[in-house]
Amino acid sequence: MSENHHLQLFPVPKVLECSDGRFHLPAQGSIVLAGEADRAALPAARRLQLTLSQVLQLNLSLSVGTRPSVRSVYHFSYSPLLPAQGYEIHVDENGIAVNYGSPEGAYYAAATLKQILQQCGRNLPFVHISDQPDFAARGLMIDISRNKIPKLETLFRIVDFMADLKLNQLQLYIEGSPFAYESFPQVWELETPITGEEILQLDAYCQERYIELVPNQNSFGHMEGWLTRPEFNALAEIPEGFMLPEDMYDSDMYPEGLFMHPGTFHTENPEVLQLLATMYDDLLPYFTSKYFNVGCDETYELGLGKSKASADADGKGQLYLSFLQKIHGLVLERGKTMQFWGDIIIQHPELIPRLPKDIVAMEWGYSAAHPFEADTLKFREAGIPFYVCPGTSSWNSLTGRSDNMMANLRSAAIHGKNNGAIGYLITDWGDFGHWQHLPISYAGFAYGAAVAWNVENNLEADVAAYLNTSVFHDRAGRIGQLLLDLGNYYKLESGVVRPNDTEMSMLLRTPLQQVQLVGKLTAEHFEQLEQYLAGIEARLEQPELECADAGLVVAELRNGIHFVKHAVQLARIKKQLADGPGTLQSELIHRQIKDLDILLHHYRQLWLQRNRPGGLEQSVSKLVRLRAEYTRLAAELTGSAAL
């Protein structure tokens, strides 16, 4: 095999063989679909045609059928010997031949050719590529329920991002009211939800790119948005709310315990199923997908309230399974295949074999050490199809947790493939305000897509290079590594394990007078963090982005850095409060108030660039509270100084 002409394909294909020689793309010629049967590859051919126009300003015509009068530059031909979604590309002196096993395979070949054209221009190296995915379903889940609901054009951008990476499922996580339920206008009347008509547009946009838009509606736990409303409160397991068990939260963050609003249905109330049926009938008609993710995770208070007697008699696991089976019935009546989060049933492994065999378990976990191997084996042994569902580690982090993200995505791919997962779903959550900006998640989207396509060849895939060349179009080739480094600031914190969190993010969400979180943080930690962030900030001057939203991306990263810098100074203040406020100066607090005002001003402006206004004030509510606490503290210090 000859040198590879520096081709950097992402995801790395199964087989990539380069040889000596180049094919020069002519200015005239055609993209040929070999025969009438190859009309199925027309979307792929049109995508390639668009790429040639955008990247090289070449206008190649489309032609169906092989004839001497037509110069075939690209030749698409169906091959029954190739697997579904599989493709082959062969470039030699005669041009570019694409064989494919399904229309999706042809489309993925066009995605690969796009990267080759971006890197090589009109002089393509002689190359043979043979490729197919390890996971048939490769998806991305976006949380649209924690305040931040993207504009439709933002969702289109995400879909295009996915198409370039050969992802083929998109889920929009719904709890509360990010969707405009036509039967319940009072639930969302003060919000800016996605409408059914917009789902129709998004579904069609996805279909054109061989992406399945899967409805995702939580249906058991995480129902606070409904159960805290007076008209639905009686459907809750514990209508008045409850204190979360001590082993389920960080005692440094919640030293007095964690009160939870009612979020889990009372499973024995028949009105619950009636409500779910109406919600489903409002939501599902707008989706063409055969799947439906009904959630059912984190049912914290199940068996602790109204159903305690049943739980004591039959077991909490049985209570959960019985209601899951009822939901399954609703899903079957609507012609869908049910997906559900597997975190509760995995706690009762003896019940897994009793799950319906046409159900799909979604095995999720977001730490580097999550036991994907052991958990997926339980589903495999019970004959239950399953996905592995790692995450981007972007949420509760401000700017990401890059090393944890890579390890989590990698582990899910390795053990998911080994144990026979039928799908791989990258999750991107927005807990506690969804403070992270969209580009923070791009590295997780990309690396997850790479290992989902081909585990073995992409464990060390160059995410930074892909972000540089194909996402941000950075002529300086710096932004990709900068993003990854920015996401590792958490490694300079105290070292205490904070699951799905960073200490700087936690500090911004806790009351000012609550100082337990800084107990293991020292002046050295603060100095190291500030030096690290200053280095990142200086490097942010170096990239030369040519993507359409270049200015917005840089502003978003600066705002993310600002969040962390403000948190570091807040940690110093809390440290002084812990030692006694006598050393604090009101001028310091006033500077912090001004800094927070600037931070919030920019955050609000940036939010509205990609997202709908509904949810913004809820997102910043803890920061607004922090500002009020600063103001009170400054007044107290001024009063003390006057005395």
Secondary structure, DSSP 8 states (H G I E B T S, - for coil): ----TT---SS--SEEEEEEEEEE--SS-EEEE-SGGGGGGHHHHHHHHHHHHHHH----EEEES--TTS-EEEEEEE-TTS-TT-EEEEEETTEEEEEESSHHHHHHHHHHHHHHHHHHTTEEEEEEEEE--SSSEEEEEEE-SSS--B-HHHHHHHHHHHHHTT--EEEEEE-SSSB--TT-HHHHTTS--B-HHHHHHHHHHHHTTT-EEEEEE--SS--HHHHTSTTTGGGBSSTT-EE--GGGS-TTT-TT--EE---SB-TT-HHHHHHHHHHHHHHGGG---SEEE------TTTTSSTTHHHHHHH-HHHHHHHHHHHHHHHHHHTT-EEEEE-TTGGGSGGGGGGS-TT-EEEEE--STT--HHHHHHHHHHTT--EEEE-B---TTSSS--HHHHHHHHHHHHHHHHHTT-SEEEEEE--GGG--S-GGGGHHHHHHHHHHHH-HHHHTT--HHHHIIIIIS-BTTS-HHHHHHHHTTGGGGS-----TT--HHHHHHHS-TT--GGGTT--HHHHHHHHHHHHHHHHHTTS--B-STTHHHHHHHHHHHHHHHHHHHHHHHHHHHHHH-GGG--HHHHHHHHHHHHHHHHHHHHHHHHHB-STTHHHHTHHHHHHHHHHHHHHHHHHHHHH-
